[in-house]
């Protein structure tokens, strides 16, 4: 019987649920954090534990793996897109009622928004939520050199105590022994050594891992990942770290309530949200913020449904329209439904992939595909990354989310490009990697579309403004028909 079942983690921690959060951090990107985190979540679920999954940073794909492994939605913890207090609130909501909380880090443990400072890093969030940190290291091409690497991570910041490490891509039993000896020299506990097994790897493409929902035989692959992790890590050791609940960290104030009545009455405001293999990039807490502002979330599929559902507003999130361009083009009735409804004044918000779908055409590998043609723009895949990282976006004019001059924080990651109509540009965007601001997006009275991904949990005013715009549009349409 595992330590968590012997002691009962819930009784140790009344403020969050899940005992002490366990952070699966990395020495760098690409070391196998997602495999270890999802595998451990799945192993805990097999033992009958209720798992609360989380992901640090602006990521949409890894949380999808967490969902299938843990059987619960994964929430993003990002201090820059939201705030330190909102991260605590999000963590508390997600961990409530769980028996163990597992958090996957972002990039390397100390990598944050910029080259200096911890803002946005796994280290910062780990300290905020009082977590035990376990470091994943890709050991494919090293042996004793592991010792100075671990010693450096352990000594770099005393506020981030390293509880142990998990060794990934271990070549043999002899290799494992060498690595364990090196870790002992560094004074760091080894909590697992995963053998090199290509069959348990997760395929990637231009935006990272291929989303779980697109993978053939995904569940069979996930079971192999869970098997590998469960067989080769110290489950009791990891669970005992989670049982050691800390004192309640400061600043976990009670959360404000944002739910409001629909303007003028008449029930909840219906927001149609595109949600299928082509459009899946949404933060759980963004949708919950919209719901708290008075919206009823109505999911639909631009790939499979014939037309938009009855709605007061439209939210087209990011995703991979380029991978499904032929199917999106083939669904002519949906394209025409979107174009006609948007042209009629439906409040419409689109991010990245959703923006691309609203364009006239999308060019992929030299072939042009028809899109919804709701915007007078053309999109094309370029074969190279166009943007990656956090941005601050300042509205050039008032739009359905914010007044002119308002600045919001967001994130970009795309390989497509658009020839903008700058007379309708939505934002002036700045980032730490650019010396000058640049124009982005398309904005009219009822449309806001851009490459910028927002987190409505960190922009409650924008969520409320969007729902208000949808409610007012619904009232106008209802009045016009009376």
N, C-alpha and C positions, 0 to 999 in steps of 0.2 A: 504494500500500500504506500502511495506517495506521501510525502510530508504534508502536502496541502490538504489531503483527505484526512490525515491524522489530527491535524490541529484546527482545521476550519478557518480559511483565510478571512471569510466575511466577518467573523467575530472580532478580528484584530483591527478593523478599520471602518469606522462608521461614516467617514466623510466622503469616501469615493467608491467603495466597492472594489473588489479585485486585489486587496492587499497592496503590496508595493508593486508599482509598475515595473516591468522588465523591458529594458530597451536593448534591441538587437542592433548594435552599431557596426560600422565598418572602418577598416583602416583606410579605405579608399572606395571610390565607386567601382562596381563590377566585381566585388569580392564574393558575392553570393548571399548578401543580406536577405533578399527576398526569398530565396530557397530556404534559408535557415528559419526566418521568421514564419513563413507560411507552413513549413514543415513542423515547427514547434507548436504553432497554433492548432494544426490538425492533430498532432499527437495528444495535446491536452484535451481536445474535443473527444478523441477516442476514449479517453479515460473518464468521460462523462462530465468534464468541467465546462462551465459556461465561460467562454472566452470573449473579452472585449478587445478588438484589434484597432490599432492606430498606425498612421504613417506621418512622419515628420516631413514637412516641406510641401511644395506645390506639385503633387503627383496624383494622377488619375488612374494609372495602370496598376501599380502595386496594390492599391486598395481592393481592386477587383480580385486578385489572387487571395487576399486576406478574407474576403467575403466567402469564397468557396471553401477555404480551409477552416475558418472559424465558425461559419454559419451565422455571422452577424455583420452588419455594415461597418466598414472601417472609416474612421474619421481622421481628417488631416489636422495636424498641430503645427501651425505656422505663425510665429510671433511677428513676422514682418507683414504678411498679408492681413492679419487680424490685429492682435495685440497680446501682450503677456497675460493680461487678465482674461481675455477671451480664450486663449489656449487653456487656461485653468478651467474655465467654464465648460469648454468643449470636452476636455478630459473627464470632468466630473459627470457630464451627461452620458458619455459613452461607457464609462466604467460602472455606472450605477447598476447594482444587481449582479454583476459578474463575479466570478470566482478568481479569475486571473486576467490581468491586462498586459498585452504584449504590444510593444511599440517598435516598428521598424524605423531606423534612422534614415538620414539623407546623406549622400556622398560619404566623405570621411567624417569621423567623429567630430572634429573641430572645424570642418568646412562650413562657412556661413554665407551671408549675403555678399560679403566682400572679402578681400584677402586678409584684412586685419579685423580683429574683434570677433565675438562669438554670436552676434545677432543672427538669428535664423538657423543656427547650427543644432545638430543633435545634442551637443554638450549643453547648450543653453536650455533646451526644452527638457532634457533629463534632469537638470537641477530644479527647474520650475515645478516639475511634478514629483520630485523626490524619488527618482527611479534608480534601480540597480542597472548598471551598464555592463553589457557583455560584448566584447569586440570580436568580429569575424575577420579573419585574415586569410587571404589566398596564399597558400604555402607551396604552390606548384613548383617554384624554382628557388627555394631557399631551405636552409636547415638551421645552423646555429645563428645565422643573421637574424632569425626571429627574436633572439634575446634583446639586442639593442632596440629593435622596433617596439617590442612590448614595453621595455623599460622606459622608452621615451614617451609613449602614450600614457603610461601609469604616472610618470613624474611631471608631465607637462602642466597640468592644472589640478591642484589639490581639491578643488571644489567638485571635481568629477571623478570620484573614486571608481576605479576599474574593478568590477567584481570577478572578472574572469574572461577567458577567451574561448572561441571555437575555431578550430583549424579546418580549413576547407581545401579541397583538392589535394589530399594526402595520397602519395603514390604507393605506399606499401606499409606493412607493419614496422619494418626497420626505419622507414622515413618518419613514421609517427613517433617512434621512440626518440629519435634525434630531436624532433620538434618539441616533445614533452620535456626533454632535458634542457633545451634552450629556454623554454618558458619558465622552468624552475629556476634557472640562473637569473631571470628577470623578476622572479618573485610573483608571477601571475599564474593563477589557477587555470588549468585546462579543463573545460567543461564539455568537450566533445572534439572528435576528429573525424571529419567526413571524407571517405575515400573518393578518389576521382572516378566518377561514374557518368559518362557522357549521356546515358539514357535518362538521367534525372535533370539535365540542363533545360533551361527555358529559352526558346528562340527570341531573337531581337530583330528590330528593324529601325527605321530612321528616328522614331520618337522614343525608343527604348524597347522594353519587352513587348511581345505581341499580346494584346489583351486576352484575358482568360476566355471571354465569350466567343472569340474567333477561333479558338484552337480546336482541331479535331481530336477526339479521344482525350480531351483535357482532363476529365475526372480520373481516367486511368493513369495519366502522367502524374497528376497530383498525388494519387495514392502511392506511387513509386517515390515521390519526393518525401512524403510523410514517413514511409517505411525507412528510407535512408537516414532521415534525421532521428527518428525514434530509436533506431538500432545503434546509432553511433554517437549520441550525446548523453550526458549525465542528466536524465530527466529529474531524478531526485534532487540533484544539486541545483538545477535551475529553479525548480518549484520551491525549494527551501529559500532561495533568494527572494522570491515573490511573497512568501509568507511573512518575511521580516518587515512588517508595516512600520513606516516612520511616524513620528508625530505629525499631526495635521500641519502642512506647510502654510505659511502666512499668506493671506490674500485670497483665500477661497471664499469670497463673499457670496451671499445668496444672489442668484441670477435675476436680473430684471425680467419682467414679463412684457412681451412685445405684441401679443395678440390684440387686434383691434376689430371693431365692427366695420362692415363694408359701408363705404360712403353712401348715404341715402337708404340703407337697408337693402333688402332683396336677396339675402343669402350670400354665400361665399363667392369670390371672384375666381373664375376658372382660368388657370394658366396652362396652356398646352405646352408640354415639354417633350422635345424629340428625344427618344430613348430606344436605341437599337444598336446593332453592331457598328453602324457608321457614326453614331452620335452617342457617346457614353461618358463624356468628360464633365462630371458634375461633382461638387463637394456635397456630401450628405448635409452638412450644416448650412450650406447655401440654400438648398431646397427647404430645409426646416425654417430658415429665416423668412423665406417667402411665405411659407404656410403660416408662420406666426404673425406675419403682417396682414393676414386675412385671405390668402390665396388657397384655392383647392388645386393641387397638382394633378393634371390629367396627362398621362403619358401616351405617346403615339409613336408610330414608326414611319419615317419617310421612305423606308425601303419597302414595307409590306402593306401599309394601310392605303386606302384609295384616296382619302381626303383628310383634311384637318378635322379634328373633333370640334364640336361647338365650344367656343372659348371666348374670353375677353382679352387675352394677351397671349403672345407666343414667345417661347424661350428656346433658342436653338444653340445648344452647347457645342463644345469641340468634339473632336473624334478623328475618324479616318475616312472622310468622303472620297479621297483619292483611291482608296482600296476598293471602294464599292461604286465607283463613278458610273459604270455601265448599268448597274441595277438602279441607281438613283435616276439616271436618264430614262431608263425603261418605264419607270413609274410615272407616266405622263400625267395621269389624273391628279396625283399628289402634287407634282410640280405646278400644275395649273391652279390647284386649290390654294397653295401657298401664295403664288403670285397674285391671284385675284384678291385674296383676303388681306394681304399686306397692302396692296394698292388701295383697298377700301378704307385704310386707316387703322388697321389692327395694331395696337402697340406691340412692337416686335424688338426683342433684344437677341443678338447673335454674337457668339464668340468663336473666333478662329475657324474651325471646321464648319460651324453654322454660318459664318460669314461667307465662306467659300460656296456653300450650297445656295445662298441667296443671289450669287452672281449669275451672269448670263451663261457663261461657259466655264468649264474647268479642263485645262489641257494636261494630260498625263501621258508621259512617254511618247510625245508627238501626236497623240490622238486627242481630238476635242470632243468633249461630252457636254450635252445640254444640262444646265442646272435649272433652278427655279425661275431665274430671270426677274427676281423682285428688285434687284439693284442694277444700275447701269454700269456694271463693272465686269472685268474679265480676270480670271484666276488661272495660274499655271504652276505646276510642280517644277522646281528648278534643279533638282538633283543635289542640292547642298543646303545646309542649314542657313536660314535667313535671320533667325533671332532666337536667343535663349537667355532667360534670366528675368529678374524682377524689373518692373518699370513703375514710374509714377506718371499717371495720365491726367492732364488738365483739360477739362471740357472747353472747347473753343466757342461753343454756344450752348444754351440750355437744351437738355434732352430729356428723355423719359426716365432717366435715373438720377440726374443731378442738374443744378443750375450752372450757368456759364461761370467759368473761373474756378469751379470746384475741382479739387485734386483727389484722386483715388489711387490706391496701390494695387498693382496687378502683376501678372506673370505672362511671359510669352515663350512659345516654343513651336516653331513652324518651319517647314521647308517650302511652302508655297509662297508666291508673290502675286501682288495685285497692282495694276496701274491705277492709282487712286485718282478720283475726281476731287482735287484739293479744294474746290469751291464748297464741298460738303464735308470736309474733313471733320472728324469727331474730336480728336485729341491732339494736344502737343505732348509728346512722350519723352521722358528723360530716363536714363539708367546709369548705373555706375560704370558701365563699359563704354559709354559714349560721351564725348565732350559737348555735343550740341543736341538740342531737342530735334525731334522729327515728327512729321505729321502721320497720323494713323487713323483709319476707320472712316465710316460714313454715317452721317447724322442728319435726320430731318425731323419734322415735328413728331412723328410716331415711330421712327426707326432709329435704333442705335446698333451698329454692327462694327466690330473691330477685331484685331488679333489679340487684344488684351483679355486675359481671363481674370475675372474678379471673384472674390470670396465674399458672398453676401453676409456671412456671419461676422465679417470685419467691416461691413458697409451696410449697417442696418438702415440708415437713412435712404440709401439707394434701393434697397429691397422695398421699403415702404413707398418710395416714389413710384417704382415700377407697378406695384399693386394698385396704388391710387390711380395711375394713368390708365390701367386696364379697367378699373372700376368706373371711371368717368367715361371711357369709351363705350363701355357696356350700357351706361345710362343713356348716352346720346343715341346709340343704336336702338335701344328700347323705345325711347321717346319718338324717334323718327317713324317707327312702325305703328304708333298709336293713332 
